[in-house]
Amino acid sequence: MRRMAAILIVFMFLNALLAGEAVTGKVHALNPAKLAVKVEAGEAVLPDGTKIKFSGAELSFTEPEVRQETVTEKTPANYDKGWDEWGPWDKKNAIILKPKVDTLMLGALQNGVLPDSVIVSGGGKTFIKDVDYKLSEEFGSVANLGEKLGKKGEGEIKVDYKYVPQRIDLIQAGKDGKLLVKKGTSAVICPLLPEPDAGCAKVAGVYIYTVNHPMKFIVTEEDIFEIKQVKPVLPVNKDGIKNTLEKLKAKKDISIAFVGDSVTLGAEAGEWWNDRSKTYTGLIVSGIKKKFGVKISEVPGYAGGGDTAGGIKILIKIFYPKSPTWYSLPTV
């Protein structure tokens, strides 16, 4: 079964509660791709509800940061081509090139390590790629070749490398109809879309990360996220949504239950185990609190690696007995 993501009726609910800006005007990557986009003329809605028109323009973005990092670990195991079938290599066998961050980083820096920057050394010797060691360019991992780095676990290997943190920039429109780029904050994982400046409307978010080697940064169609008002999905319980909305408008406190897996748990979203502010559930709760000014109790029903069968058990054992005002269900 597919992993669950607690996103089904929540979008319908949030669309009713936190109606976003409806934007027209397509955003396109250039051909050939560059670190720039072309925006068609269109309309957007300011936070106060005022509709504005903006002119089309070609907008450029600043290159992402390139950071230097060093990791020293015990000699890794010999490379096995079977590792590639499973994506990221096992940290028990390979040296995984990823910086320390404020979260449990479950994977690796996918396409984030700059291959030409990797220098592997140990015991006073600098080793040669594809002769002494194998480098996974996609996942930034180092493995031994024929024990030329030494026997597994018996020595220390130092790896110097450079990597690219991720960033999401905001295209915003001002009251004067001009388009501007607001640079986002770099993050190893989970970059956030910046809030628009006062008096500006969101038009699109642009993911600044894609590398076309040798180290040429570009924007592709897949990196562009236009700000659109999402059409509501069919509610599981129309009366339940209506009743919850009425309670919120009447300034009555509610409880929301969430069911899901690691996405809902908040994996890789900051220190999700003690700070829920960046997690999926935390953003929903804070958004509703901000709009309605009520107290919201969260009923947690999520666990890493969960599946549909586990979700049904959670519904029966946790949700129904606590009778939450509203809950989000998993997609299947």
Backbone as numpy.savetxt, mean C-alpha at the origin, in Angstrom:
# Nx Ny Nz CAx CAy CAz Cx Cy Cz
-9.36 -21.76 -1.45 -10.19 -20.56 -1.45 -9.32 -19.31 -1.45
-9.88 -18.26 -1.99 -9.12 -17.01 -2.01 -9.04 -16.40 -0.62
-7.99 -15.64 -0.41 -7.87 -14.91 0.85 -8.96 -13.86 0.92
-9.42 -13.60 2.12 -10.49 -12.63 2.30 -9.91 -11.22 2.38
-10.67 -10.28 1.89 -10.34 -8.87 2.07 -11.62 -8.17 2.48
-11.61 -7.58 3.66 -12.87 -7.03 4.19 -13.19 -5.71 3.52
-13.70 -5.81 2.28 -13.92 -4.59 1.52 -15.27 -4.54 0.83
-16.15 -5.49 1.10 -17.35 -5.57 0.28 -18.32 -4.43 0.54
-19.15 -4.54 1.56 -20.15 -3.49 1.72 -19.58 -2.24 2.37
-18.33 -2.31 2.85 -17.75 -1.12 3.45 -17.66 0.02 2.45
-17.39 -0.29 1.17 -17.30 0.77 0.17 -18.65 1.43 -0.05
-19.69 0.63 -0.04 -21.03 1.18 -0.19 -21.35 2.09 1.00
-21.01 1.61 2.19 -21.29 2.37 3.40 -20.50 3.67 3.44
-19.22 3.58 3.17 -18.39 4.78 3.22 -18.75 5.75 2.12
-19.19 5.24 0.99 -19.61 6.14 -0.08 -20.79 6.99 0.39
-21.69 6.39 1.18 -22.84 7.13 1.70 -22.42 8.10 2.79
-21.42 7.71 3.59 -21.04 8.53 4.74 -19.99 9.58 4.40
-19.03 9.18 3.58 -17.86 10.03 3.35 -17.73 10.36 1.87
-18.80 10.81 1.28 -18.84 11.03 -0.17 -17.62 11.80 -0.64
-16.92 11.23 -1.63 -15.69 11.84 -2.11 -15.94 12.78 -3.28
-14.84 13.31 -3.81 -14.94 14.25 -4.90 -15.17 13.52 -6.22
-16.15 13.96 -6.99 -16.37 13.40 -8.32 -15.51 14.19 -9.30
-14.63 13.49 -10.01 -13.68 14.16 -10.88 -13.85 13.68 -12.31
-13.83 14.60 -13.27 -13.76 14.25 -14.68 -12.42 14.75 -15.20
-12.00 14.24 -16.32 -10.69 14.63 -16.86 -9.71 13.50 -16.68
-9.46 12.75 -17.74 -8.59 11.58 -17.68 -7.13 11.97 -17.47
-6.40 11.07 -16.82 -4.96 11.24 -16.62 -4.26 10.10 -17.35
-3.30 10.43 -18.19 -2.65 9.43 -19.03 -1.14 9.44 -18.81
-0.54 8.26 -18.91 0.92 8.18 -18.98 1.36 8.61 -20.38
2.59 9.06 -20.51 3.08 9.50 -21.81 3.60 8.31 -22.60
3.72 8.48 -23.89 4.25 7.44 -24.77 5.31 8.05 -25.68
6.59 7.72 -25.50 7.13 6.76 -24.53 7.02 7.28 -23.09
6.99 6.35 -22.14 6.77 6.69 -20.74 7.91 7.55 -20.20
7.53 8.56 -19.44 8.48 9.43 -18.75 8.00 9.60 -17.31
8.74 10.38 -16.54 8.30 10.69 -15.18 7.35 11.88 -15.25
6.26 11.69 -15.99 5.30 12.76 -16.24 3.99 12.15 -16.70
2.92 12.95 -16.64 1.61 12.51 -17.12 0.95 13.65 -17.88
-0.08 13.31 -18.65 -0.89 14.30 -19.34 -2.30 14.24 -18.76
-2.81 15.39 -18.34 -4.14 15.46 -17.73 -5.07 16.22 -18.68
-6.21 15.61 -18.98 -7.21 16.28 -19.81 -7.98 17.31 -18.96
-8.53 18.32 -19.61 -9.36 19.30 -18.92 -10.57 18.59 -18.32
-11.04 19.09 -17.18 -12.18 18.45 -16.54 -12.74 19.26 -15.39
-13.49 18.61 -14.53 -14.11 19.25 -13.37 -13.77 18.47 -12.11
-13.77 19.19 -11.00 -13.54 18.58 -9.69 -14.38 19.31 -8.66
-14.47 18.74 -7.47 -15.27 19.33 -6.40 -14.37 19.65 -5.22
-14.41 20.91 -4.78 -13.64 21.33 -3.62 -14.25 20.75 -2.34
-13.49 20.73 -1.25 -14.02 20.19 0.00 -15.32 20.85 0.47
-15.53 22.11 0.09 -16.76 22.79 0.51 -17.94 22.53 -0.43
-17.71 21.66 -1.43 -18.77 21.31 -2.36 -18.80 22.13 -3.63
-17.96 23.14 -3.74 -17.92 23.98 -4.92 -17.30 23.23 -6.11
-17.97 23.28 -7.26 -17.44 22.66 -8.46 -16.52 23.64 -9.17
-15.39 23.13 -9.62 -14.45 23.98 -10.36 -14.06 23.26 -11.65
-13.66 24.03 -12.64 -13.14 23.49 -13.88 -11.63 23.70 -13.90
-10.92 22.71 -14.42 -9.47 22.86 -14.53 -9.03 22.61 -15.96
-7.96 23.29 -16.33 -7.41 23.16 -17.68 -6.51 21.93 -17.78
-6.38 21.40 -18.97 -5.48 20.27 -19.18 -4.04 20.72 -19.08
-3.16 19.78 -18.77 -1.74 20.13 -18.63 -0.90 18.86 -18.64
0.38 19.04 -18.92 1.36 17.97 -18.76 2.14 18.26 -17.49
2.17 17.32 -16.58 2.80 17.52 -15.28 3.96 16.56 -15.09
5.04 17.07 -14.51 6.22 16.25 -14.24 6.37 16.01 -12.74
7.10 14.95 -12.40 7.31 14.58 -11.00 8.80 14.50 -10.71
9.17 14.75 -9.46 10.57 14.64 -9.08 10.90 13.15 -8.89
12.15 12.80 -9.15 12.56 11.41 -9.01 12.45 10.97 -7.55
12.19 9.69 -7.32 12.15 9.20 -5.95 13.54 9.22 -5.32
13.57 9.15 -4.01 14.84 9.07 -3.31 15.56 7.77 -3.67
16.86 7.78 -3.50 17.66 6.56 -3.55 18.45 6.52 -2.25
18.22 5.49 -1.46 18.86 5.40 -0.15 19.91 4.30 -0.12
20.93 4.53 0.71 22.01 3.56 0.89 21.76 2.74 2.14
22.03 1.45 2.07 21.80 0.57 3.22 22.87 -0.52 3.25
23.18 -1.01 4.45 24.13 -2.11 4.62 23.51 -3.15 5.55
23.68 -4.42 5.19 23.21 -5.51 6.05 24.35 -6.52 6.19
24.54 -7.00 7.41 25.55 -8.03 7.67 24.86 -9.23 8.30
24.99 -10.39 7.66 24.33 -11.60 8.15 25.24 -12.80 7.97
24.82 -13.91 8.57 25.56 -15.15 8.41 25.53 -15.61 6.96
26.55 -16.35 6.57 26.66 -16.83 5.19 25.38 -17.58 4.79
24.80 -17.20 3.64 23.55 -17.84 3.22 23.78 -19.23 2.61
22.69 -19.92 2.35 22.74 -21.24 1.73 22.99 -21.11 0.24
23.33 -22.22 -0.39 23.51 -22.24 -1.84 22.16 -22.04 -2.53
22.20 -21.33 -3.62 20.99 -21.05 -4.39 20.37 -22.33 -4.95
19.06 -22.38 -4.87 18.29 -23.48 -5.45 17.26 -22.86 -6.39
17.28 -23.24 -7.66 16.37 -22.61 -8.63 14.91 -22.84 -8.27
14.63 -23.82 -7.43 13.26 -24.05 -6.99 12.73 -22.91 -6.14
13.64 -22.11 -5.54 13.20 -20.96 -4.73 12.38 -19.98 -5.56
12.72 -19.84 -6.84 12.08 -18.83 -7.69 10.60 -19.12 -7.92
10.20 -20.37 -7.72 8.80 -20.73 -7.93 7.89 -20.14 -6.86
8.48 -19.74 -5.73 7.68 -19.28 -4.59 7.78 -17.77 -4.37
8.38 -17.05 -5.31 8.49 -15.60 -5.15 9.67 -15.23 -4.28
9.46 -14.45 -3.20 10.58 -14.07 -2.34 11.28 -15.30 -1.76
12.60 -15.26 -1.68 13.36 -16.36 -1.12 13.18 -16.42 0.39
13.36 -17.58 0.96 13.21 -17.80 2.39 14.37 -17.15 3.14
14.04 -16.35 4.15 15.08 -15.65 4.91 15.97 -16.62 5.69
15.53 -17.87 5.85 16.37 -18.86 6.53 17.51 -19.33 5.63
17.36 -19.13 4.33 18.37 -19.59 3.38 19.13 -18.47 2.69
18.50 -17.32 2.51 19.10 -16.22 1.75 19.21 -14.97 2.63
20.01 -14.03 2.16 20.08 -12.71 2.81 19.06 -11.81 2.11
18.09 -11.33 2.85 17.03 -10.51 2.29 17.40 -9.04 2.48
17.47 -8.30 1.38 17.88 -6.90 1.43 16.67 -6.01 1.68
16.45 -5.69 2.93 15.36 -4.78 3.27 15.74 -4.01 4.53
15.48 -2.70 4.54 15.83 -1.88 5.70 14.87 -2.11 6.85
15.26 -1.68 8.03 14.39 -1.77 9.19 13.29 -0.72 9.08
12.07 -1.14 9.35 10.94 -0.22 9.29 10.06 -0.43 10.52
9.07 0.45 10.69 8.23 0.40 11.89 7.08 -0.59 11.74
7.38 -1.76 11.20 6.35 -2.77 11.02 7.01 -4.12 10.81
6.21 -5.16 10.88 6.69 -6.48 10.50 6.57 -6.59 9.00
7.68 -6.40 8.30 7.65 -6.44 6.85 7.66 -7.89 6.40
6.52 -8.34 5.90 6.34 -9.76 5.62 7.08 -10.23 4.37
7.26 -9.35 3.41 7.90 -9.73 2.16 9.27 -9.11 2.00
9.55 -8.68 0.79 10.84 -8.07 0.47 10.60 -6.79 -0.32
11.69 -6.11 -0.66 11.59 -4.88 -1.46 11.42 -5.26 -2.92
10.22 -5.62 -3.31 10.00 -6.08 -4.68 10.31 -4.96 -5.66
11.28 -5.23 -6.53 11.74 -4.26 -7.54 12.24 -2.96 -6.93
12.62 -3.00 -5.66 13.08 -1.78 -4.99 14.58 -1.65 -4.88
15.30 -2.77 -4.91 16.76 -2.74 -4.82 17.34 -2.48 -6.21
18.30 -1.58 -6.28 18.97 -1.29 -7.56 20.09 -2.31 -7.76
19.93 -3.24 -8.71 20.86 -4.36 -8.85 22.32 -3.95 -9.00
22.58 -2.90 -9.76 23.97 -2.49 -10.02 24.66 -1.92 -8.79
23.87 -1.62 -7.74 24.44 -1.02 -6.53 24.89 -2.07 -5.52
24.53 -3.33 -5.74 24.78 -4.38 -4.75 26.26 -4.78 -4.73
26.87 -4.69 -3.54 28.27 -5.10 -3.34 28.29 -6.11 -2.20
28.74 -7.32 -2.50 28.78 -8.40 -1.51 30.23 -8.65 -1.12
30.52 -8.64 0.18 31.90 -8.82 0.64 31.95 -9.61 1.94
33.15 -10.08 2.26 33.34 -10.83 3.50 34.74 -11.41 3.55
35.31 -11.43 4.75 36.67 -11.99 4.90 37.70 -11.27 4.08
37.52 -9.97 3.88 38.48 -9.18 3.12 38.37 -9.34 1.62
37.32 -9.99 1.14 37.16 -10.22 -0.29 35.84 -9.65 -0.78
35.85 -9.08 -1.98 34.62 -8.64 -2.64 34.23 -9.69 -3.66
33.00 -10.17 -3.57 32.57 -11.30 -4.39 31.94 -10.84 -5.71
31.87 -11.78 -6.64 31.39 -11.48 -7.99 30.02 -12.10 -8.21
29.10 -11.28 -8.70 27.75 -11.74 -9.00 27.77 -12.84 -10.07
26.94 -13.84 -9.89 26.77 -14.98 -10.81 28.00 -15.88 -10.87
29.01 -15.55 -10.09 30.18 -16.43 -9.95 30.25 -16.94 -8.52
30.19 -16.01 -7.58 30.25 -16.35 -6.15 28.88 -16.34 -5.49
27.98 -15.53 -6.01 26.66 -15.42 -5.39 25.59 -15.18 -6.45
24.35 -15.46 -6.08 23.19 -15.24 -6.94 22.35 -14.12 -6.33
21.92 -13.18 -7.18 21.09 -12.06 -6.73 19.70 -12.17 -7.35
18.69 -12.13 -6.51 17.32 -12.01 -7.01 17.05 -10.53 -7.21
17.03 -10.09 -8.47 16.82 -8.67 -8.75 15.39 -8.24 -8.42
14.44 -9.16 -8.58 13.05 -8.80 -8.32 12.79 -8.59 -6.84
13.37 -9.46 -6.00 13.07 -9.39 -4.57 14.26 -8.96 -3.71
15.38 -8.58 -4.33 16.51 -8.08 -3.56 17.02 -9.06 -2.53
17.46 -10.25 -2.99 17.94 -11.28 -2.07 19.24 -11.87 -2.60
20.11 -12.30 -1.67 21.42 -12.82 -2.03 21.54 -14.26 -1.54
22.02 -15.15 -2.42 22.26 -16.55 -2.08 23.66 -16.96 -2.49
24.14 -18.03 -1.90 25.47 -18.56 -2.16 25.49 -19.33 -3.48
26.67 -19.48 -4.06 26.85 -20.32 -5.24 28.05 -21.23 -4.99
27.79 -22.52 -4.88 28.89 -23.47 -4.69 29.73 -23.19 -3.46
29.11 -22.63 -2.43 29.79 -22.29 -1.17 30.99 -21.36 -1.37
30.95 -20.55 -2.42 32.06 -19.61 -2.65 32.03 -18.44 -1.68
30.88 -18.24 -1.03 30.82 -17.25 0.05 31.22 -17.87 1.38
31.42 -19.19 1.37 31.70 -19.94 2.59 30.56 -20.88 2.89
30.72 -21.67 3.94 29.68 -22.61 4.33 28.56 -21.87 5.06
27.34 -22.37 4.84 26.17 -21.72 5.42 26.32 -21.57 6.93
26.12 -20.32 7.39 26.09 -20.02 8.81 27.43 -19.94 9.50
28.54 -20.20 8.78 29.84 -20.24 9.45 30.64 -18.94 9.35
30.20 -18.03 8.53 30.90 -16.75 8.42 29.92 -15.60 8.36
30.44 -14.39 8.13 29.58 -13.22 8.01 29.78 -12.58 6.64
28.66 -12.22 6.04 28.67 -11.59 4.73 28.04 -10.21 4.84
28.73 -9.23 4.28 28.21 -7.86 4.28 27.71 -7.52 2.88
26.53 -6.93 2.84 25.96 -6.51 1.56 25.63 -5.02 1.63
26.28 -4.25 0.79 25.96 -2.83 0.62 25.04 -2.71 -0.59
24.00 -1.92 -0.48 23.07 -1.79 -1.61 22.31 -0.47 -1.51
21.73 -0.10 -2.63 20.87 1.07 -2.69 19.45 0.61 -3.04
18.47 1.31 -2.48 17.09 0.95 -2.79 16.25 2.21 -2.96
15.09 2.02 -3.56 14.19 3.12 -3.85 12.95 3.03 -2.96
12.74 3.99 -2.07 11.48 4.00 -1.31 10.31 4.42 -2.21
9.11 4.07 -1.80 7.93 4.37 -2.60 7.35 5.74 -2.23
6.57 6.28 -3.13 5.94 7.59 -2.89 4.66 7.68 -3.71
3.65 8.37 -3.18 2.46 8.68 -3.94 2.31 10.20 -3.95
2.32 10.79 -5.14 2.13 12.23 -5.29 0.68 12.51 -5.64
0.23 13.69 -5.27 -1.15 14.10 -5.53 -1.20 15.14 -6.64
-2.06 14.91 -7.62 -2.39 15.95 -8.59 -3.62 16.67 -8.05
-3.52 17.97 -7.85 -4.62 18.75 -7.30 -4.94 19.94 -8.19
-6.19 20.37 -8.11 -6.65 21.51 -8.90 -7.03 22.65 -7.95
-6.58 23.86 -8.28 -6.91 25.02 -7.47 -8.16 25.73 -7.99
-8.63 26.70 -7.22 -9.82 27.45 -7.62 -9.61 28.18 -8.94
-8.33 28.49 -9.24 -8.03 29.20 -10.48 -8.00 28.26 -11.70
-8.25 26.98 -11.47 -8.28 26.03 -12.58 -6.94 25.46 -12.97
-5.90 25.80 -12.21 -4.57 25.28 -12.53 -4.30 23.98 -11.79
-3.57 23.11 -12.45 -3.20 21.82 -11.86 -1.80 21.90 -11.25
-1.66 21.30 -10.09 -0.39 21.29 -9.39 -0.09 19.89 -8.87
1.20 19.61 -8.67 1.61 18.34 -8.08 2.05 18.60 -6.64
1.48 17.84 -5.71 1.91 17.90 -4.32 2.67 16.62 -4.01
3.93 16.78 -3.69 4.81 15.64 -3.46 4.44 14.90 -2.18
4.37 13.58 -2.26 4.09 12.78 -1.10 5.34 12.49 -0.29
5.17 11.79 0.82 6.28 11.44 1.70 6.79 10.05 1.35
8.09 9.90 1.23 8.69 8.60 0.89 8.46 7.60 2.01
8.24 6.34 1.64 8.05 5.27 2.61 8.60 3.98 2.03
9.16 3.15 2.89 9.65 1.85 2.43 8.47 1.02 1.95
7.38 1.04 2.68 6.13 0.39 2.30 4.97 1.28 2.70
3.82 1.04 2.11 2.57 1.74 2.45 2.69 3.27 2.40
3.09 3.85 1.27 3.10 5.32 1.17 1.67 5.85 1.19
1.50 7.07 1.69 0.18 7.67 1.81 -0.01 8.79 0.81
-1.24 8.93 0.32 -1.59 10.05 -0.55 -1.67 11.31 0.29
-0.95 12.39 -0.06 -1.02 13.62 0.74 -2.38 14.30 0.62
-2.75 15.02 1.65 -3.99 15.79 1.63 -3.81 17.00 0.72
-4.86 17.44 0.03 -4.73 18.62 -0.84 -4.50 19.88 -0.03
-3.88 20.87 -0.65 -3.71 22.17 -0.01 -5.07 22.83 0.17
-5.14 23.81 1.05 -6.39 24.52 1.30 -6.93 25.11 0.00
-8.21 24.90 -0.26 -8.82 25.45 -1.46 -8.54 24.67 -2.72
-7.97 23.46 -2.59 -7.67 22.64 -3.76 -8.47 21.34 -3.72
-8.68 20.76 -4.88 -9.42 19.51 -5.01 -8.50 18.41 -5.51
-8.72 17.19 -5.03 -7.96 16.04 -5.49 -8.37 15.67 -6.93
-7.39 15.36 -7.73 -7.66 14.91 -9.10 -7.17 13.47 -9.29
-5.94 13.18 -8.85 -5.41 11.82 -9.01 -4.20 11.62 -8.10
-3.96 10.38 -7.77 -2.73 10.00 -7.09 -1.83 9.32 -8.09
-0.52 9.54 -8.00 0.43 8.94 -8.94 1.53 8.24 -8.13
1.69 6.96 -8.41 2.65 6.11 -7.71 4.02 6.33 -8.32
4.95 6.86 -7.52 6.30 7.16 -8.00 7.24 6.07 -7.50
7.50 5.10 -8.38 8.32 3.97 -7.95 8.87 3.16 -9.12
8.09 3.03 -10.18 8.45 2.15 -11.29 9.81 2.51 -11.88
10.66 1.50 -12.00 12.00 1.70 -12.55 12.13 0.94 -13.87
12.59 1.65 -14.86 12.93 1.03 -16.14 14.46 1.06 -16.23
15.10 -0.04 -15.85 16.57 -0.04 -15.75 17.21 0.27 -17.10
18.38 0.94 -17.14 19.18 1.26 -15.96 18.72 2.54 -15.26
18.12 2.38 -14.11 17.73 3.44 -13.18 17.08 4.63 -13.87
16.06 4.35 -14.62 15.28 5.40 -15.25 13.86 5.30 -14.71
13.42 6.32 -14.02 12.12 6.27 -13.38 11.04 6.79 -14.33
9.92 6.08 -14.36 8.84 6.43 -15.28 7.49 6.29 -14.58
6.45 6.82 -15.21 5.07 6.63 -14.77 4.35 5.85 -15.86
3.75 4.73 -15.49 2.97 3.93 -16.43 1.49 4.09 -16.10
0.63 3.56 -16.97 -0.81 3.64 -16.73 -1.18 2.99 -15.40
-0.47 1.93 -15.03 -0.75 1.21 -13.78 -0.42 2.04 -12.55
0.35 3.11 -12.71 0.76 3.95 -11.58 -0.20 5.11 -11.32
-1.22 5.25 -12.14 -2.13 6.39 -12.05 -3.45 5.96 -11.40
-3.86 6.70 -10.37 -5.09 6.39 -9.65 -5.97 7.64 -9.61
-6.90 7.71 -10.54 -7.78 8.87 -10.61 -8.75 8.87 -9.44
-9.07 10.06 -8.94 -10.02 10.20 -7.84 -11.42 10.15 -8.43
-12.09 9.05 -8.22 -13.43 8.86 -8.76 -14.40 8.52 -7.63
-15.63 8.96 -7.81 -16.66 8.59 -6.86 -17.13 7.19 -7.22
-16.85 6.24 -6.34 -17.14 4.85 -6.63 -18.63 4.57 -6.54
-19.14 3.84 -7.53 -20.54 3.47 -7.48 -20.76 2.47 -6.34
-21.82 2.64 -5.57 -22.06 1.73 -4.44 -22.28 0.30 -4.91
-21.75 -0.64 -4.13 -22.07 -2.04 -4.38 -23.42 -2.34 -3.75
-24.03 -3.44 -4.14 -25.32 -3.81 -3.57 -25.16 -4.13 -2.09
-25.94 -3.52 -1.22 -25.81 -3.79 0.22 -26.36 -5.17 0.57
-25.73 -5.79 1.53 -26.22 -7.08 2.00 -27.52 -6.87 2.79
-27.58 -5.78 3.52 -28.75 -5.50 4.35 -29.08 -4.01 4.23
-30.00 -3.66 3.34 -30.34 -2.26 3.11 -30.84 -1.58 4.37
-31.71 -2.26 5.11 -32.26 -1.67 6.33 -31.18 -1.44 7.37
-30.20 -2.37 7.43 -29.11 -2.21 8.39 -28.28 -0.97 8.09
-27.98 -0.74 6.83 -27.23 0.44 6.42 -28.03 1.70 6.75
-29.30 1.67 6.44 -30.17 2.83 6.69 -30.25 3.13 8.17
-30.43 2.11 9.00 -30.54 2.31 10.44 -29.24 2.85 11.03
-28.11 2.33 10.55 -26.82 2.80 11.05 -26.60 4.26 10.70
-26.94 4.62 9.47 -26.78 6.00 9.04 -27.66 6.94 9.86
-28.87 6.50 10.16 -29.78 7.31 10.98 -29.22 7.50 12.39
-28.63 6.46 12.95 -28.02 6.58 14.28 -26.87 7.57 14.27
-26.04 7.49 13.22 -24.90 8.41 13.13 -25.36 9.86 13.01
-26.37 10.08 12.20 -26.90 11.44 12.04 -27.51 11.96 13.33
-28.01 11.03 14.16 -28.60 11.41 15.45 -27.54 11.48 16.56
-26.27 11.36 16.19 -25.14 11.43 17.12 -25.16 10.31 18.15
-25.63 9.13 17.74 -25.62 7.97 18.63 -24.39 7.11 18.34
-23.81 6.58 19.41 -22.63 5.73 19.26 -23.00 4.42 18.58
-22.04 3.86 17.82 -22.28 2.59 17.13 -21.08 1.66 17.32
-21.28 0.41 16.96 -20.17 -0.54 16.93 -20.05 -1.08 15.51
-18.82 -1.31 15.06 -18.57 -1.86 13.73 -17.70 -3.09 13.89
-18.11 -4.17 13.28 -17.33 -5.40 13.30 -16.67 -5.61 11.95
-15.46 -6.12 11.96 -14.70 -6.36 10.73 -14.26 -7.81 10.68
-14.40 -8.43 9.53 -13.90 -9.78 9.34 -12.95 -9.78 8.15
-11.84 -10.50 8.27 -10.88 -10.52 7.18 -9.61 -11.24 7.55
-8.56 -11.01 6.76 -7.28 -11.68 6.98 -6.22 -10.64 7.33
-5.01 -10.83 6.81 -3.90 -9.94 7.16 -4.11 -8.51 6.67
-4.88 -8.35 5.57 -5.16 -7.00 5.07 -5.96 -6.23 6.11
-6.99 -6.88 6.66 -7.83 -6.25 7.66 -7.09 -6.11 8.99
-6.25 -7.09 9.29 -5.43 -7.03 10.50 -4.54 -5.80 10.48
-4.09 -5.42 9.28 -3.24 -4.23 9.15 -1.80 -4.54 8.88
-1.51 -5.77 8.46 -0.13 -6.17 8.24 0.60 -5.20 7.32
1.79 -4.78 7.75 2.69 -3.88 7.04 2.22 -2.43 7.03
1.20 -2.10 7.80 0.74 -0.71 7.89 1.22 -0.11 9.21
2.50 0.21 9.29 3.05 0.77 10.52 3.02 -0.24 11.66
3.10 0.22 12.90 3.06 -0.68 14.06 1.61 -1.07 14.34
1.06 -1.88 13.43 -0.35 -2.20 13.48 -0.76 -2.98 14.72
0.20 -3.62 15.40 -0.13 -4.41 16.59 -0.47 -3.52 17.79
-0.01 -2.25 17.79 -0.39 -1.36 18.89 -0.81 0.03 18.43
-0.74 0.28 17.14 -1.18 1.57 16.58 -2.04 1.28 15.36
-3.34 1.46 15.49 -4.28 1.10 14.42 -4.54 2.26 13.46
-3.86 3.38 13.62 -4.20 4.59 12.86 -4.00 4.44 11.35
-3.05 3.60 10.92 -2.78 3.45 9.50 -3.45 2.23 8.89
-4.12 1.46 9.71 -4.71 0.22 9.21 -6.03 0.48 8.50
-6.48 -0.54 7.78 -7.76 -0.48 7.06 -8.90 -0.14 8.02
-8.97 -0.87 9.13 -10.06 -0.63 10.08 -9.92 0.71 10.78
-8.68 1.08 11.10 -8.46 2.35 11.78 -8.85 3.55 10.93
-8.56 3.47 9.62 -8.92 4.58 8.73 -10.43 4.71 8.57
-11.13 3.57 8.55 -12.59 3.61 8.45 -13.18 4.25 9.70
-12.74 3.76 10.86 -13.28 4.26 12.13 -12.99 5.75 12.30
-11.74 6.16 12.01 -11.39 7.57 12.19 -12.15 8.46 11.21
-12.38 7.95 9.97 -13.12 8.73 8.98 -14.56 8.97 9.41
-15.20 7.94 9.95 -16.59 8.09 10.40 -16.66 8.99 11.64
-15.71 8.82 12.55 -15.66 9.68 13.74 -15.53 11.15 13.35
-14.66 11.41 12.39 -14.42 12.78 11.96 -15.67 13.41 11.38
-16.44 12.64 10.63 -17.62 13.18 9.98 -18.80 13.36 10.94
-18.97 12.39 11.86 -20.17 12.40 12.69 -19.92 12.73 14.17
-18.66 12.67 14.59 -18.37 13.03 15.98 -18.97 12.09 17.00
-19.00 10.80 16.73 -19.57 9.83 17.66 -18.49 8.85 18.11
-18.81 8.08 19.14 -17.90 7.05 19.62 -18.19 5.76 18.86
-17.12 5.10 18.40 -17.29 3.86 17.64 -16.50 2.74 18.31
-17.19 1.66 18.59 -16.54 0.48 19.15 -16.24 -0.50 18.02
-14.99 -0.95 17.93 -14.60 -1.89 16.88 -14.64 -3.31 17.42
-15.30 -4.19 16.71 -15.33 -5.61 17.05 -14.37 -6.32 16.10
-13.20 -6.72 16.57 -12.21 -7.34 15.68 -12.51 -8.81 15.41
-12.53 -9.16 14.14 -12.74 -10.55 13.76 -11.84 -10.89 12.60
-10.55 -10.67 12.77 -9.62 -10.88 11.66 -8.36 -11.56 12.17
-7.70 -12.27 11.27 -6.47 -12.97 11.61 -5.66 -13.18 10.34
-4.34 -13.10 10.46 -3.47 -13.32 9.32 -3.64 -14.73 8.77
-3.69 -14.84 7.44 -3.83 -16.14 6.81 -5.23 -16.71 6.86
-6.21 -15.88 7.19 -7.59 -16.36 7.28 -8.15 -16.73 5.92
-9.20 -17.55 5.92 -9.87 -17.91 4.69 -11.38 -17.81 4.88
-12.14 -18.15 3.86 -13.59 -18.00 3.91 -14.21 -18.85 5.02
-13.74 -20.09 5.15 -14.28 -20.97 6.19 -14.05 -20.37 7.57
-12.86 -19.81 7.78 -12.58 -19.18 9.06 -13.43 -17.95 9.29
-13.72 -17.23 8.21 -14.56 -16.04 8.33 -15.97 -16.38 8.78
-16.50 -17.49 8.29 -17.85 -17.92 8.69 -17.87 -18.26 10.18
-16.83 -18.91 10.66 -16.76 -19.24 12.09 -16.70 -17.98 12.93
-15.98 -16.97 12.44 -15.89 -15.70 13.17 -17.26 -15.04 13.25
-17.98 -15.05 12.14 -19.33 -14.48 12.13 -20.20 -15.12 13.20
-20.14 -16.44 13.28 -21.00 -17.19 14.20 -20.57 -17.01 15.66
-19.25 -17.09 15.90 -18.76 -17.09 17.27 -18.55 -15.70 17.87
-18.21 -14.72 17.02 -17.85 -13.40 17.54 -18.88 -12.33 17.20
-19.26 -12.26 15.93 -20.09 -11.14 15.49 -21.53 -11.23 15.98
-22.18 -12.32 15.66 -23.60 -12.42 15.97 -23.90 -12.27 17.47
-23.10 -12.88 18.37 -23.38 -12.71 19.80 -23.24 -11.27 20.27
-22.35 -10.49 19.64 -22.14 -9.11 20.07 -23.07 -8.13 19.38
-23.78 -8.60 18.38 -24.77 -7.78 17.66 -24.24 -6.39 17.30
-23.20 -6.30 16.49 -22.70 -4.98 16.10 -23.74 -4.22 15.28
-23.65 -2.90 15.34 -24.56 -2.07 14.57 -24.41 -2.32 13.08
-23.19 -2.51 12.67 -22.89 -2.71 11.26 -21.59 -3.47 11.14
-21.45 -4.25 10.12 -20.20 -4.98 9.91 -19.87 -5.07 8.44
-18.57 -5.20 8.17 -18.12 -5.39 6.79 -17.89 -6.87 6.57
-18.28 -7.36 5.42 -18.11 -8.78 5.09 -16.96 -8.95 4.11
-16.37 -10.16 4.09 -15.26 -10.40 3.16 -15.76 -10.66 1.74
-14.91 -10.35 0.78 -15.18 -10.83 -0.57 -14.67 -12.26 -0.66
-15.18 -13.01 -1.59 -14.82 -14.42 -1.69 -14.23 -14.71 -3.06
